[in-house]
């Protein structure tokens, strides 16, 4: 199985530059790239101060950011260097730093290097254009600058990789937001310059604090945002492809949100089962406008497979050590797929739990109602009657709530169950998420950090490799 580099949501850095920066991490401080217990001298990760010191980005190196001089390109370059380092930090380090964060309202005048935690409202977003030499090095033209309104603190600015796409740039907004970030300056910060087309200006006065953070999380007051998911993670999900690294964070975040929402919450938000036609009609572009939305479907499950979550970080995030991959065929009007007329269509559902007593395995036929979060349209190859291969797409749902309509005593499976089981067996794409395994040396650790998704779904009737 291939293990692509861990995707950095919204980042325009080329793979070559990303690899180079990761390589620098290993060369400059091999311990930081090895087991986090070795790097930090204790289990759970290294300190943020030690990590930054490795790259000459400690408090002493950053004193220029707290000087009284007018903000300039050199200071912007230093802040972006900090941002890139935070983005390249191993996930387990970031988890440790977040757990050790302090509320921004308690921030000392001369804080130690560590994360602060702020919850408030995003009120303005703009692109911060990078100096030419830095843009060339980073492989990107700009980063985002977000102004947040925080109770008891006032306005703070956050330099971040990419704010949610749904937040309009250069316009007043009011969106619930959360950030874990490193404070790098007080009462000063960069000021983006609007182009004539933008028609706006960065608000004044200067911020109370300037933070650097990989993300500014967005929690709109509806599911899945109301269950604590950063809905901005959905920005990197791509339709019409197999699962990629850009889908990973959103996938796990949806699994976690479904658990936090509580039993029945996703089903209540989804309402009545939807027609599948808008989801599978390419002309509708349904997922572009409804990604993450709770929806319900009625259908027949032909396969239910338990998928282990081996990564301890993901276990902590989701609160589970496995999920269920369920293939559900939903009734549709008569449609043609690969030259064959059919009145059912497959939906792949990745579910936290199944009803007690429900049969599982590769040869089942169980009527279900599934309520989950719509993640993407997943591409798979389908073989036609003449032996050629065409590309089709199946909706992928994550969640959620499941109602099993138990069969009546004496009921038997009809022949259509076997027909559609055979059709499902043509879907040669996979959804099992790669676990972390192998020896705990630096090279294998680097591979394990690059969270990836599997290359293929394994349909009913096929074995897992």
N, C-alpha and C positions, 0 to 999 in steps of 0.2 A: 504494500500500500504506500502510495506517495504521501509525503508530509510537506505540503507547501508552507512557505513562511506564514507566520501568524499575521492575519490581515489587520491593518491599522485603519479603522473606519474613517473614510473620507480623506485618507492621505493620498497625495499625488506623488509621493516619493517613489522613484523607480525601484524595481526589485534589486538592481545592482547597488544603488545607494543604500537601501535598507540592509543588504547583506554586508556592505562595507562598514556601516555603523555598528552592526552586531559583531563583526569581526574585531573592531576596535575594542569593544567591551571585553572580549575574551583575551586579547593581547595585553591591554593595559592592566587588567585585573582578572586573572584566571579564576580566582576564588569567587568573584561576583557572578561568574557565569556557571560555576559549579553548583553543588548542593547549597541551598540557602542557609542551612545550618552551619556549614563551613564558612560562608561569607560573613555572616553576622555574629558568629561566635555563640549562637543560640538557635534552637529550633524555631522555624517560622519565618526567617528572612533576615536580611541585613537592615541596619538602620538607614534611613534616608540620608542622614548626614554623611555616613561613611560612603554611601553610593555616590553622592555628589562630589565628595572629596576626591574620589578616584579619577574624576574627569576635570579636576581643577575648577569646579563649580560650587565650591563651598562658600560660606558666608564671607570670608575674607576676599575671595575672588569676585564676589558680587557687590562689594561695598559701593562701587560706582553707581549702582542702581538707586542707592539711598542718598546720593549726593544732592546738593542743591542746584546743580547745573541744569540747564534746559535739556530736555530729553532729545537724544540724537540716535543716529543709525547704529552706533557702536553698542548702545544700551539695548536697542531692539535686537541686535544680533546675539547678545548675551542671553536675553530672555528666550529667544528661539532655540538656542543651544540647550538651555534647561528643558524646554518643552520636548525636544527630540529625545533627550535622555530619559525623561519620564515615560515617553511613549515606548521606548525600547526596553524598559525595565521588565524583568520576568513577572508574569502575572502573580505569582505567589508573593513577590516583594510588594507589589501594589496593594494586595489584600492586607498584608501586615501593616503597611503605612496607613491605610484607611482605618483599620481597627485602633491604631494609636492616635488618631486625629483628635484635635480639641476644637470646641466651638469657636468660631471666629470672634465672637463677642468677648472671649476671655484671652485674646491674643495679647502677649506682652509687647511693650514698645520695642524691645530687641529680642524677638523670638528665636528659639533654637530652630535648626532645620527640621521641620516636620510638617505634616499635613494639617490644615485646618478644614473644618466642615462648615458649610454655609447653606442654609435653606432660605429661599426668598423668591423674588420675581425677576425674570429677565425683562429688561425694559428697552434695550437697544442692542443691535448687533451690526457690525461692519467688518469688512475685510481689511486686514492690516497688511498692506503691500510690503514685501520684503526688499531690502536693498539688493541691487543686481547681483553682487558677488555671493551674497547669502542665498538668494533665490536659485542661482546656478548650482551651488553646493547641495542645497536641500532638495532640488528637483521639483520645486513648487514655487508659485508666484506669490502666494499669500497664506496667512493663517487668519483665524477669526478672533475678534475682540468682542467680548460680551460684557455689557454693564448690567449688574444685578443690584436690586434694592433689597437690603437686608435689615430687618428690624434690629434696633439697638446699635446698629453699626452705620447705617446710611448706604451710600453707593460704593460698590467695589467693582473693579474691572478684572476680567479674566482673559488671559491669552490662552487660546485653546486650539486644538487641531482643527475641528470643524463643528460649529454649532448646528443644531437641527436644521435641515433644509426647509422645513415648514416655517421657520421664523424669517420674516421678510427683512432684508438688509436695508439700512438707512431709513427705517421707519420706527415710530414708537410702537412698542408691543407691551404686553403684560402676560407673561407665561410663567407658570410655576416651575421652578428650577432648583437644582441641587448641585453642589460642587464639592469635591475633595481636591484641594490644591495646595501648592507651596507658596506662601507669601514671600515676595521678593522685593517689594518696595512699599512705602507708605506715602500718600499724598502726591504721587507722581505716576506717570505711565505714558505709553505711546499714544499719539493722537492720529487716528486714521484720516486720510485725505480723500474726500469724495470726488468722483469724476463728475463732469457736467451731467452725465446721464443719471447718476445717483440722485442728485438734487437734494442732498441733505448735509448735515454737519454733525460731528461728534459732540455729544452734550457736555456741558460744563456744570459745576466746577470739577477740579481733579478728584479722583477717587480716594476714599479713605485708605484703601489697600489695593495693591496690584498682586494678583495671584497668577500662577501658571498651573494649568491642569490639562490632562489628556482629553477630558470630556467635561462638558456641562450637561448634566442630565436633565431631561424634560419629563415631567409627570403630569400630563393633562388629566383633568378630573373625570375620566371615564376609563373603563377597562381597555387595555391592560395598564395604562398609566396610573390609575387610582389604586392598583395593587402593587405599586412601587417599581414598575418597570420603566427604564429609560427608553421612551418611545423613539428617541433619536437613533437608537441602535438599528432600527428598521431601514435606515437610509442606505445601508450598504448591501442589503439583500437584492439579488439580481434574479429576475424572472427568466424563464426559457433556458435555464442551464441546470446542470446537476448541482448538488450542494457544494458550495465553495467556502473558503475561509471567511469571506465577508458575511456569510450567513450564521457563523458559529455563535457569536455573542447574542444575537437576536433569538436564536433557537433556544439556548439555555435560559435566557431572560424570560421568554414566554413560558417555559416549563415552570420556572420559579414563580412567576406572577400567577399562574393558574393555581398553584398551591396556596399562595398567600390570599387569593381571592376568597377561598373557602368553598365548601361543597354547595353546588347549585348556583353560585354567583355567575359563572360563565354562561350557563344555560339560561338564566334569567335575562342576562344582557343580550344574548343571541336572539331570543324569541323563537318564533316558529321556524321550521326548516325552510331553507331557501332553495330556489331553483338552481341547478348546477350550470345551466346554459350560459349565464353571464360570466361565470368563472372560467369556463373552458373555451369560450369564443374569443379568439385572438383579437378580433376587431373591438372588443369591449374594453380591453386594457384594465380589467377589473381590479387586479391587485395593485396597480399603480395608485388607485384612489381609495382602496379599502384595506391596505396591508395592516395586519394586526387586529382587524376588526373581529369581534366575537360573532361566529355564525354557527348554525345548527344544520345538520344533514340527517336524513333517514336513509338507511341502506342495509345491506347484508355483508357482514364481515366474513371473508373467506380465508383470512390468515391472521393470526395474532401471535407475535413473537416477542419474547422478553429480551430487552437490550440492556446490558450492564453499563453503568457509568463507573468507569474505573478511576477517573481523575478525582482525587480527594477535594480539590478546589471546587469542582463542579458539583460534587456531592453536597458540600456545604452550601453552595449557592442555591441549589434546587431543593435541598432537604430530602432527597431520595437517592438510592443507589442503583436504580434501574427505571426504565420506562417501557412502554409497550408500543411496538410498531404494528399497526392494524390496517389491513387493506379492506376498505369498505366500498362496495359497488352500489351506486345510487341510481334509481330509476330516472330516465330522461325521455323526452320525446324521441322518436325514431331518428337516429343520426347515423352517418356513415363514418367509420373509422378504418382507414387503410383499405378502403374499397368494400368493407363489410358492414352491412346494416346491423345496428344494435340499439337496444333501448336501455342500456345501463352503462355507467362510466365509473372508472376507479377514482377513489380519493384515498390518499395515504394519510393516516392519522397517527401522530406520535403522542401517546397519552400517558399521564402519570399513573393511573390505576385503571383496572377493569372491575366490573361488578363481581361480587363474590359468587363462585360457582360457575362462572361462564367458561365454556370450553376454550382452550387455546391450542395452537399448533398450526400446521400448514394445510389441513383439510377440514375446515369447519364451515358452517353455514348458519350464522347467527344474526338475527335481525337486531339492529342497533339504532339508537339515536345518539349522535355524537355532537357535542357543543365544544368548539375549540377556537383558537385564534388562527386566522388565515395568514399563513406566512408567505407562501410564494406559489408560483406555477412552475412545476418541476418537469424538466424535459426528460424524455425517455425514448429509446428506439422501439419501433413496432414493425414486425415482419409482415409483409403483405402476402397475398395468395400466390403471386408469381415469384416469391422468394426474395424480392428486394426489401430494403429497409427504409422506412420513413420515420420522421421525427414527430412525436406527439408529446403532449404535456398533461400532467395530472396535478390537481390542487393538493397542497400539503397543509394540513391543519395541525396545530400544536395545542395541547391542553390536557384536560378540560373535564367536562362532565359527560358521563356515558350512562345511557339507559338501555338495559338489555330486555328485550321483549321475549321472555322465556317461551319456548315452544310448548304447545299443548301435548299432553300425554298421547303417545301413539302417532304423533306427527312424523312424517318422513321428509327427507330432503328430496327436492325435485331435480330433474335432469338439468335444469338451467344452472344449478349451483356448480355442476361439473363443467358446463360450457364456459362460465365466466371465470372459474378457477384456471382453466386453460388459457383464457385471454390474459388473466393477471400474470401468468407465467411468462408472458412476452415482455414484461416491464423489467428491463435489465439495468435498473439503477438502484442505488442503495442509500439508506438513511442512518445506519448505525454510526455512532460518533466514536472517533478514535480514542482509545484510552492511552494512558501514559504507562510505559513499560520499559524494561531493559535495565542495564547497569547504570549506576549513579556516577558515571564519569562526566566530564564537561561536555564531551561531544554528544552523548546521548541526551544529556540534560537540555542542550540547545535544541535538539530535535523535538523533545517532548514539549517545550514551550510553544512551539508553533502549532497551536491548536488547529486541528483540521477536521473535516468531515469526510465520511467514506466516499469511495468512488461510485458506489452503485446501490440501488435498492435491490434486495433479494426478494423476488416475488413468490407467491404461493407455488409450491411444487419444485423449487430449486433449493439447493443446500447453500449454506454460508461457507465462504472460504476464509 
